[in-house]
Amino acid sequence: MSTPPPGAVLVLGEALIDLVPQGRAPGAARRYAAEPGGAPVNVAVGLARLATPSWFAGALGGDAFAGDLEAVLTGAGVDLTLTARSPLPTTLAVTDPRPETNGYHFHLADTATFRIADLSARVDGFAAVYAGGLAAVVEPAATAVAAAARAAARSSVLVVDPNVRSDRTIDPVSGALRLRDLCATAQVVKVSDEDIAVLWPGRAPEDACADLAARDKLVLLTRGARGSVAFTPDGERVEVAAAPVTVVNTIGAGDAFAAGALHRIVALGPEPGAPVRVSRERAADILEFAGRAAASVVASPGTALAGPVPARA
C-alpha cells in the first residue's frame, strides 16, 4: 500500500446504486434513474472535489453498476487502493422522495457492497477516517467497520455520520446499538435531527448532542431548512442559518455537508487520537462552509458535490 499524503481522509462504507423515480406518464409504469451513490461514495467524491486527498475503503462488485461507481470515484480523483473487489452484484436502493426527507428500500442480499475487508491495521497515517451508514449495520461489513473505527479513534481522528437508514431488511434494534457505539467512539459526530429521533428516541436533538459533546466530542447537528448547530467539547454551542437555496433535490445533501465539514476539520491539522477542539469562530466556519456545500447539492438534480463550494452570498 502506498503512503497516504498529508491530510488524507479514509472513507469507510458502502458503494451502491440509488434508483431515483423520474415521474410517471398517465397509465405508464414509473421510470427510475440509476444514480451512483451510498453516503460514503458521495463523501469520498465530495472530498476529492474539494482537493482533500480521499481514499475509499468499500467494496465494488462485478456488474455494470460497479463499473459506473468506479468511474465516478476515479473520475473525481478518489484513491481505490483499499477498495475490495467481488464478483457479486451491487446493492440497489430504491428511493422514495418525500417533502422533508427520503425513504429507501434496499436490495441487500448476496451483494458485493458489504464484503468490506478489516482495515484496522491500515488506518494509521490518515488525518481522519469517516464511518457510518449502512456498512456500519449490515454484516459482514459492520464488524470490519467497527474494528477499523476503534483503531482510527486511537491513531487518527474518527468522524462518524450515523446516517440512519431503515427498511424491513435491517434490524432496527441491533442497527441502532451499533451506530450509538460508533458515535461513542468518535472524536467528531455529524448527526441530523432524524438520526437523533431514531438513535435516542424521546430526546430533544439539542439535548442529545450536548450530552455527546460533553464526552469530549465535536458534534455537528443538521436540521434541514433550520440550519445547523455545533456543540464543542468545551461546552460551546454555535448556530448557523441554512444557506438560502431553491430546493431541486434533497438526496445527498447530508453527504455534501459531511464532506464540507471534513474538509474544513482536516485543514485544521487535528491531533491524532485526541478530541477536536475548535473556537466558536472555527466552529461557525465549519458549519457555514458545510452548509454551502449541502446547498449546492440541494440546488441541482445530482446526488454528490459536483465541484468547488460556491462562494458565500
N, C-alpha and C positions, 0 to 999 in steps of 0.2 A: 504494500500500500504506500502511495506517495504521501508526503507530509502535508497536512492542511496548511494553507498560508495563514498569516496573522489575520485575526478577525473572522475566520471561517465559522460557519454555523452548520451543524449536522441536524438534518430534519428526519425524524423517525416517523414512519406511518404508512398509511395506505395510498395506493395509486389505483383509482377506479374510474369508471365512466358514468357520468351523470346523464340520464335520459331526461331531457327537459321538454315538456309539452310546448308545441308551437301553435296551438289553436286547432279548431276543428270546423270544417265546412258542414253545412246542414246535411244530415243523412250520411256523413262520412266518418270513418274512424279518425281518432286524434292522431296527429303526426308528432314525432319526437325527434329532437336533435341530440346527437351523441356528443357530449362535451367532456374532454379530458378533465379529470378532477380528483376529488379527495382533498380534504383540507391540507394535509402535508404537501401534496404536489403544488397546490396553489401558493402555500407559504414558501416553498423552495424556489418556485418560479419568481414570486414577488421579490424575494431577497436578491436573487441573481439580477433581476432587472433594476434593482436599487444599487447594484455594484457591490453587494456584500457577498463574498465567496460562499457558495451554497452547495452542500453535498446532500443528496437524497439517499436515505437508507430505508427503502421499502423493498417491494418485490414486483417484478414485471413478468407477465405471462407469455404464452406462446401464440397468441391470436393477433388479429389485425388491430384490435383496440390497444393492445400493449405497444404495438408499433407507433400508434398515434401518441400515446403517453410519452414514449421515449423521445419522439420528435419534438414534443412541446418542451420537455425538460432540457434536452441537449440544445435545442434552439435558443433557449433562454440563457444557456451557459451553466446549467447545473451539472455538477460532477456526479457521475453514476458509478464510481469505483466501488462503493459499498452497497450497491443495489443488487439484491438477489435475483436469480432467474429461475423460471419454472415453465414447463410445457403446458401447465394448466391454463384455463381461460381467465379473463379479467372479471372482477366483481362489477355488477351493474347496480346503480342506484336510481330508481325511478322517482323523479321529483314531482312533488305536489305543491306548487306555489300557492301561498296564502297571503292575505293582505299584510300581515306583520312578520311572517316567518315562512319557512318551507318545511313541508313534511316529506318523508322519504320511505320507500320500501326497498330493502336491499336483497339482492340475489347473491348470497354469500357462499353457498355450499360448493365444495370442491373447486375453489378458485385459487389462482396464484397469489392474489393480493395479500394474503395473510401468512405466506411462507417466508416470514422475515427471520433472518439469522440473528443470533445473540451477538451483539456488538459491544458488550460491556467491556471487553479488553481493548477496544479501539476508540473510545470516546475521548481519551486524553489527547490534548493538543488542539481541541476545538474551543473557540471562545465561548460558544453557547451550544446547547443541544435542546431541540424542540421536540415535544412529545404530546400525545393526546389523541382524541378522536376514536374512530372505530378500531384501529390497530391496538389500542390500549385495553380493549374489552373483548376482542374476538380472538380465540385461540386458533392456531398456535402462536400468533403474533404477540398476544397480550403478555405472555411470560417473558418473551425476548425483550419487549419494550420496557417492562418493569425492571429487568436486570440492568439494561443499559441506562435507564433513568437513574437508578440508585448509584451507579458508577459515575454518571455525569454530575450528579449533585456533589460528589466528593472532589472531582478533578476539573470541573468546568463550571458553567452556570446553567442549571436546568430550568427551562421555560416550559410550563405546562399550559395547554389550552384544552380543557376537558371536551369542548365542542360536542356536547351531548347529542347523540342521535339515537333514536329508538324506533323499533317496529317489532312485530311479533317474533322475529328471528333472534332477537337479542335479549338476554336475561336482564331485566331492569335492576334487580337486587345486586347480583354479583358485579354487573357493569358499574353501578354507582359506587360500590365499595372500592373497586379498582381505581376509579377516577379520583375518589376522595383520597386514597392512599398516594396517588401521584401528586396531587395538589399539596399534600402534607410534606412530600419530599422536596419539592421545587423551591428555588430561590425567587422565581417570578411566576405568577399565576395570572393568566388572562382569562376572564370569565365574562359571560353575558348574563343578563338577568334571567334568561331562560335556563341557563346552566344551573344557577343557584336554586331555582324553583324545583329542579329535579334532584340535585345532589344534597341540598339542605332544605327540604320541604318545610314550609311554615316559617322560615326565617326571612326577614327583610333583606334584600340583596346587600344593602349598605352595611347592615349589622354583620352578616356572614363574612363580607370582605374585610371589615375592620378586625374581626377575630382572626382571620387568616394572616393579615398583615402583622398582627401583634406577635406572631410566631416567626418573626424575622423574615418576612416576605414582602416583596413589592407586588401589589395586587392591582390589576387594571380591569375595571368593570365597564363593559359596554352596555348602553341602554337604548340602542337604535336612535330614533329621532331626538331623544333627550340627551344625547351626548355621552360622555364618558367620565369616569372618576378614577383617580389613582389614590391608593392607600399605601403609605410608605411604612417601612419597618420602624421608623421613628415617630409614628403616630400622626403624621400629617395627612390631610385629606385635600386633594386638589381636583377641581371640577372644570371641565372644558365643554363648551357647547358643540353640538354637531355642526359640521361644515354644511352650509346651505347647498342643496342639490335637488335636481328633479329626478325622482326615482324611476329608473327603467327596469332594474333587475336587482334583487337582493341576494342572489346566490353568490357566495364568495366574498361578501363584504367583510365578514368577520375574519376571514383568512388574510385579506389585504391589510386589515388593522393589525393583525398579529405580525405580519411581515414588516410593516412600517415601524411598529414598536420594537421588534427585534433589531432592526437596522439601527435605530437610534440608541438602544441599550448597548449593543456591541461596540458602537463608536465611542462609548464612554470608557472602554477598557476595564470592564468589571473584574474583580479579583476572583480567580477560580476557587470554587468551594466555599465562598463567603457570601453573606447577604448583599443584595444590591441596594446600596444606599444612594439616594438622589435628593437634591434640594427641591423645594417647591417649584422653582423655575425650570429645572431639568424635567421634573415630572410633567409639568404643563407642556413642555416642548415635545415630550414623547407622545402624549395624548393628542396634541394638535396635529403633529405630523402623521400619526397613525390614522387619525380621523380623516385627514385629507386623502390618504391612501384608500381608505374604505369608500369615501365619497366618489373617487374616480372610478371605482368598480360599479357602484350603485348607478352611476350616470350612464353606463354603457351596457350592451347586451352580453358581454363576456363574463367569465366567472373568475378570472385571475387578473392581477395587476398587469397592465399592458406596457407600462413604461415608467419613466420618472414621475414622481408625485407632482401634481400641478402646484404652482406657487400659491401662497396664501392670498385670498381675495382681498 
